[in-house]
Amino acid sequence: MSQIQSLAVIGSGTMGAGIAQIAAAAGYNVVLSDVQQSFLDKALKSISGSYDKFVQKDKMSDGDRQAALGRLTTSTSLEDVAQADLVIEAITEQIDAKLVLLTHLDQLCKPSTLFASNTSSLSVTQMAQATKRPDQVAGMHFFNPPALMKLVEVVRTPLTSQATFDAIWQVSLKLGKTPVETRDTPGFIFNRLIIPYLNEATWALYEGAGKVADIDAAMKLGGNMPIGPLALLDLIGTDVQLHACQALFEQFGDSKFRPCPLNRAMVRAGLLGKKTGKGFYDYAQDPPKPVSMDPFRL
Ligand SMILES: NC(=O)c1ccc[n+]([C@@H]2O[C@H](COP(=O)([O-])OP(=O)(O)OC[C@H]3O[C@@H](n4cnc5c(N)ncnc54)[C@H](O)[C@@H]3O)[C@@H](O)[C@H]2O)c1
């Protein structure tokens, strides 16, 4: 397997911009692609702003910042990614869109190009099957924000060749990440464990095992967690949790993943967490105050 020298990242949203940022900083030539130039301009602004912060904190030299920006180009044309050694897709989490993209990439890219998907919940195997090179496809699951989070789950499908897996593992290391190996099963490792944990915290509240502050304090102090599960749910968004939990429930067909009715009720009521100002906590208060159970009585 030839060395990976150049990367393309498709999708310049939250994740794609972050992945392009760390890849350019790590010395790769990167083409960042999206459907609209305005999205790419926004991503470039955010990448440049993030590099500036690293420079201010002495975590990056000004020369390295300039060099990284010089390695980064943007394009709205998929043809510009054709020569990349590795294409990482980070587009919207919709299987149909990803399948269409993989089919196009397969037609456009040089035969040796590897494809990686940053999907959180979709089947990488299904994406691999949309190409004529399923052995050259794997998952590369980054965490948000990619510039700060150390973990990458490298997802091996039953069709991924060892050479592809090894090459993507090496890229993860070069990006400064700690890769872990996972099979292409729903939720991989991290989401398979964290989503039921957060769901169970919601069930514990729903069934009256404890109040919001007590559940969070129990896990922080007893488990040495940096944040309680309900406060974490408010950060993630109760809607994002519901969607992820529902997906695991459907894919495994196992009742242990059944979303708590309280989670559904909160989403219906717009109690999505920090982004709507209220979830398990009321963010209009300083410090945020736990919301009483009463509004949730169903
Ligand atoms: N946000 C997270 O915390 C997180 C964490 C890990 C993995 N992921 C996964 O990363 C992927 C991207 O998530 P995100 O949060 O960055 O989404 P996002 O909505 O912020 O960005 C998606 C980008 O993809 C672009 N896009 C959509 N279709 C495209 C196409 N056909 N070609 C080119 N660009 C296209 C959109 O214009 C948008 O800029 C998803 O698969 C998601 O599951 C997200």
The ligand as a Gaussian input file, in Angstrom:
#p B3LYP/6-31G(d) Opt

LIG

0 1
 N      -21.436000      16.513000      14.839000
 C      -20.896000      15.540000      15.552000
 O      -20.753000      15.640000      16.786000
 C      -20.406000      14.290000      14.879000
 C      -19.480000      13.457000      15.547000
 C      -18.974000      12.322000      14.886000
 C      -19.421000      12.027000      13.601000
 N      -20.336000      12.843000      12.984000
 C      -20.740000      12.492000      11.612000
 O      -20.048000      13.366000      10.722000
 C      -20.842000      13.595000       9.566000
 C      -21.043000      15.091000       9.378000
 O      -21.641000      15.620000      10.523000
 P      -21.603000      17.196000      10.844000
 O      -22.111000      17.357000      12.231000
 O      -20.290000      17.759000      10.457000
 O      -22.706000      17.728000       9.809000
 P      -22.935000      19.219000       9.297000
 O      -24.396000      19.303000       9.000000
 O      -22.329000      20.211000      10.229000
 O      -22.111000      19.278000       7.921000
 C      -22.419000      18.494000       6.820000
 C      -21.870000      19.204000       5.589000
 O      -21.963000      18.307000       4.493000
 C      -22.315000      19.064000       3.346000
 N      -22.879000      18.161000       2.349000
 C      -24.086000      17.528000       2.375000
 N      -24.201000      16.755000       1.277000
 C      -23.053000      16.901000       0.569000
 C      -22.578000      16.356000      -0.659000
 N      -23.308000      15.500000      -1.373000
 N      -21.356000      16.722000      -1.094000
 C      -20.601000      17.596000      -0.387000
 N      -20.999000      18.139000       0.779000
 C      -22.213000      17.801000       1.241000
 C      -23.289000      20.094000       3.873000
 O      -23.432000      21.190000       2.967000
 C      -22.645000      20.469000       5.205000
 O      -21.742000      21.553000       5.053000
 C      -22.129000      12.809000       9.768000
 O      -21.986000      11.556000       9.159000
 C      -22.206000      12.670000      11.282000
 O      -22.943000      11.538000      11.703000
 C      -20.827000      13.967000      13.582000

